[in-house]
Amino acid sequence: MAMPAAEIEALIRAALPDAHVTIEDLAGDGDHYAATVVSAAFRGLPRVKQHQIVYAALQGRMGGELHALALQTSAPE
């Protein structure tokens, strides 16, 4: 079952309202995405923790509705 890019973005924005989110469908199948998330909430956090925050925002959809997500996170400069 595919997951629309807009839904991924909405889930991330709900958890990180200040985030600048860019979603790209890598394979055109709705299952393989790349996401870039920039949020002040990431400031001072290691990358692993930043990714955990984004995965938590997806509310368990990783591995089910969403098969693969290449993730890049950072705090604004």
ROKETI-262722 format. One record per residue: residue number from 1; residue in three letters; chain; x, y, z of N, C-alpha, C in turn. Coordinates in pm, whole numbers, plus 32768, in hexadecimal, padded with zeros to 4 digits. Layout:
<pts>
{pt NUM, "ALA", "A", {X, Y, Z}, {X, Y, Z}, {X, Y, Z}};
...
</pts>
This chain:
<pts>
{pt 1, "MET", "A", {8054, 7F8A, 8000}, {8000, 8000, 8000}, {8059, 807C, 8000}};
{pt 2, "ALA", "A", {8042, 80D4, 7FA2}, {8093, 814D, 7F94}, {8064, 81B9, 7FF6}};
{pt 3, "MET", "A", {80C0, 8216, 8012}, {80A2, 8286, 806B}, {80BF, 8307, 801F}};
{pt 4, "PRO", "A", {805F, 8361, 8014}, {8076, 83DE, 7FCB}, {80DE, 8437, 8010}};
{pt 5, "ALA", "A", {812C, 847C, 7FBE}, {8192, 84D7, 7FF3}, {8153, 8541, 804C}};
{pt 6, "ALA", "A", {80DD, 8570, 802A}, {809B, 85D8, 8079}, {807C, 85A6, 8107}};
{pt 7, "GLU", "A", {805D, 8527, 8114}, {8041, 84EE, 8198}, {80C1, 84E8, 81EC}};
{pt 8, "ILE", "A", {812F, 84C2, 81AE}, {81B0, 84BF, 81F5}, {81D1, 854C, 8226}};
{pt 9, "GLU", "A", {81C3, 85AC, 81CE}, {81E1, 8636, 81F3}, {8185, 8666, 8264}};
{pt 10, "ALA", "A", {8105, 8647, 825D}, {80A6, 8672, 82C4}, {80C9, 8636, 834C}};
{pt 11, "LEU", "A", {80EF, 85B8, 834E}, {8113, 8577, 83CD}, {818F, 85B8, 840A}};
{pt 12, "ILE", "A", {81F1, 85D5, 83B6}, {826D, 8613, 83E8}, {824F, 86A0, 8419}};
{pt 13, "ARG", "A", {81FF, 86EC, 83CD}, {81DE, 8775, 83F6}, {8189, 8778, 8476}};
{pt 14, "ALA", "A", {8138, 8712, 848B}, {80E8, 870D, 8506}, {8143, 86FF, 8580}};
{pt 15, "ALA", "A", {81AF, 86B3, 8572}, {820D, 869E, 85E0}, {8272, 870F, 85EC}};
{pt 16, "LEU", "A", {8295, 874C, 857A}, {82F9, 87B6, 8574}, {82C0, 882C, 8525}};
{pt 17, "PRO", "A", {826A, 887C, 8564}, {8222, 88E6, 851B}, {827C, 894C, 84D4}};
{pt 18, "ASP", "A", {82F5, 8960, 8506}, {834F, 89C3, 84C8}, {839F, 8988, 8454}};
{pt 19, "ALA", "A", {8392, 8908, 843C}, {83E9, 88C2, 83DD}, {83D3, 88EE, 834D}};
{pt 20, "HIS", "A", {8442, 88F4, 8306}, {8440, 8900, 8274}, {8451, 8871, 8242}};
{pt 21, "VAL", "A", {83EE, 883D, 81FC}, {83EC, 87B1, 81D3}, {83E7, 87A7, 813C}};
{pt 22, "THR", "A", {8441, 8758, 8103}, {8440, 873B, 8074}, {8438, 86A4, 8063}};
{pt 23, "ILE", "A", {83D8, 8675, 8016}, {83C5, 85E6, 7FFF}, {83D6, 85CB, 7F6A}};
{pt 24, "GLU", "A", {8422, 8564, 7F4A}, {8435, 853B, 7EBE}, {8415, 84A7, 7EB1}};
{pt 25, "ASP", "A", {83C0, 8484, 7E52}, {839F, 83F8, 7E35}, {840E, 83C1, 7DDC}};
{pt 26, "LEU", "A", {8460, 836A, 7E11}, {84D7, 833C, 7DC9}, {84BB, 82DA, 7D58}};
{pt 27, "ALA", "A", {8452, 828A, 7D67}, {8438, 8222, 7D03}, {83B3, 8234, 7CBB}};
{pt 28, "GLY", "A", {8366, 8298, 7CE2}, {82E4, 82AE, 7CA3}, {827B, 824A, 7CCE}};
{pt 29, "ASP", "A", {8297, 81FF, 7D3A}, {823B, 8197, 7D66}, {81F4, 81B5, 7DE9}};
{pt 30, "GLY", "A", {8211, 8229, 7E26}, {81D2, 824B, 7EA3}, {8206, 81FD, 7F1A}};
{pt 31, "ASP", "A", {8271, 81B3, 7F08}, {82AB, 8162, 7F74}, {833A, 8188, 7F96}};
{pt 32, "HIS", "A", {837E, 81CE, 7F3E}, {840B, 81EE, 7F4F}, {841F, 8285, 7F44}};
{pt 33, "TYR", "A", {8438, 82C3, 7FB5}, {8443, 8354, 7FBA}, {84C9, 8381, 7FF3}};
{pt 34, "ALA", "A", {84EA, 83FE, 7FD2}, {8558, 8444, 8015}, {8518, 84BF, 8056}};
{pt 35, "ALA", "A", {853F, 84DA, 80D1}, {850A, 854F, 8118}, {857D, 85A0, 8150}};
{pt 36, "THR", "A", {8570, 8623, 8142}, {85CC, 8681, 8182}, {8578, 86D0, 81E5}};
{pt 37, "VAL", "A", {85A4, 86CF, 8264}, {855A, 8713, 82CD}, {85BA, 876F, 8317}};
{pt 38, "VAL", "A", {8598, 87F0, 8317}, {85E8, 8854, 835E}, {8590, 888F, 83CB}};
{pt 39, "SER", "A", {85BC, 8883, 8448}, {856C, 88B5, 84B8}, {85C7, 88E5, 8528}};
{pt 40, "ALA", "A", {859E, 8950, 8569}, {85E8, 8982, 85DD}, {85E7, 891D, 864F}};
{pt 41, "ALA", "A", {8584, 88C4, 8650}, {857D, 885D, 86B8}, {85F6, 8800, 86B4}};
{pt 42, "PHE", "A", {863C, 87FC, 8644}, {86B0, 87A3, 8636}, {8731, 87E0, 866C}};
{pt 43, "ARG", "A", {872D, 8861, 868A}, {87A7, 88A7, 86B6}, {87E5, 8862, 872F}};
{pt 44, "GLY", "A", {8864, 8840, 8722}, {88AE, 8803, 878F}, {889A, 876D, 879F}};
{pt 45, "LEU", "A", {8844, 8733, 874D}, {882A, 86A3, 8758}, {887F, 8655, 86F4}};
{pt 46, "PRO", "A", {88AC, 85DE, 871B}, {88F4, 858A, 86BA}, {8895, 855E, 864A}};
{pt 47, "ARG", "A", {88CD, 8540, 85D8}, {887C, 851A, 8564}, {8821, 84A3, 8581}};
{pt 48, "VAL", "A", {8850, 8443, 85CE}, {87FD, 83CE, 85EE}, {877E, 83FA, 8636}};
{pt 49, "LYS", "A", {878A, 8455, 8696}, {8715, 8486, 86E0}, {86B9, 84D5, 8683}};
{pt 50, "GLN", "A", {86F2, 8523, 8628}, {86A2, 856E, 85C6}, {864D, 850D, 8573}};
{pt 51, "HIS", "A", {868B, 84A3, 8546}, {8643, 843F, 84F5}, {85D8, 83FA, 8548}};
{pt 52, "GLN", "A", {85F6, 83DC, 85C6}, {8593, 839C, 861D}, {8517, 83F4, 862D}};
{pt 53, "ILE", "A", {852B, 8476, 8635}, {84BA, 84D3, 8641}, {8463, 84CC, 85C5}};
{pt 54, "VAL", "A", {84A1, 84C8, 854F}, {8454, 84C0, 84D3}, {840D, 843A, 84C9}};
{pt 55, "TYR", "A", {8451, 83CD, 84E9}, {8410, 834A, 84E2}, {839B, 8342, 8544}};
{pt 56, "ALA", "A", {83A8, 837E, 85BA}, {833A, 8380, 861B}, {82C3, 83CD, 85E2}};
{pt 57, "ALA", "A", {82DF, 8438, 8598}, {8275, 8488, 855B}, {8224, 8436, 84F6}};
{pt 58, "LEU", "A", {8262, 83D2, 84BC}, {821F, 837E, 8457}, {81C3, 8316, 8496}};
{pt 59, "GLN", "A", {81BE, 8312, 851A}, {815D, 82C2, 8566}, {8156, 822F, 853C}};
{pt 60, "GLY", "A", {81C9, 81F0, 852E}, {81CC, 8161, 8513}, {81B4, 8139, 8483}};
{pt 61, "ARG", "A", {81AE, 8198, 8428}, {8193, 8177, 839C}, {820F, 8143, 8352}};
{pt 62, "MET", "A", {8286, 815C, 8388}, {8300, 8128, 8348}, {82FC, 808F, 8348}};
{pt 63, "GLY", "A", {831B, 8056, 82D6}, {831B, 7FC5, 82CA}, {8293, 7F8C, 82A7}};
{pt 64, "GLY", "A", {822C, 7FDD, 82AD}, {81A5, 7FB2, 8288}, {817A, 7FFF, 820E}};
{pt 65, "GLU", "A", {812E, 806C, 8225}, {8101, 80C2, 81B7}, {8176, 8103, 816F}};
{pt 66, "LEU", "A", {81DE, 8120, 81BA}, {8254, 8164, 8183}, {82C9, 8103, 8188}};
{pt 67, "HIS", "A", {82F4, 80D6, 8113}, {835A, 806E, 810C}, {83E6, 80A4, 8126}};
{pt 68, "ALA", "A", {8409, 8116, 80E9}, {8492, 8148, 80F5}, {8492, 81E1, 80F8}};
{pt 69, "LEU", "A", {84E3, 8219, 8152}, {84EF, 82AA, 815D}, {8582, 82CD, 8172}};
{pt 70, "ALA", "A", {85C0, 8308, 810C}, {8648, 833D, 8119}, {863A, 83C5, 815C}};
{pt 71, "LEU", "A", {8678, 83D6, 81CF}, {865D, 844A, 8222}, {86D9, 84A0, 8235}};
{pt 72, "GLN", "A", {86C7, 8522, 8220}, {8730, 8584, 823F}, {86F0, 85E9, 829C}};
{pt 73, "THR", "A", {8730, 8600, 830F}, {86FC, 865E, 8371}, {8768, 86C1, 8399}};
{pt 74, "SER", "A", {873C, 8739, 83C0}, {8799, 879D, 83F1}, {874B, 880C, 8436}};
{pt 75, "ALA", "A", {8795, 885B, 8484}, {875E, 88D5, 84BF}, {877B, 8947, 845E}};
{pt 76, "PRO", "A", {8728, 89AF, 845F}, {8745, 8A21, 8408}, {87C5, 8A66, 8430}};
{pt 77, "GLU", "A", {8808, 8AA3, 83D0}, {8887, 8AE6, 83EE}, {8871, 8B73, 841B}};
</pts>
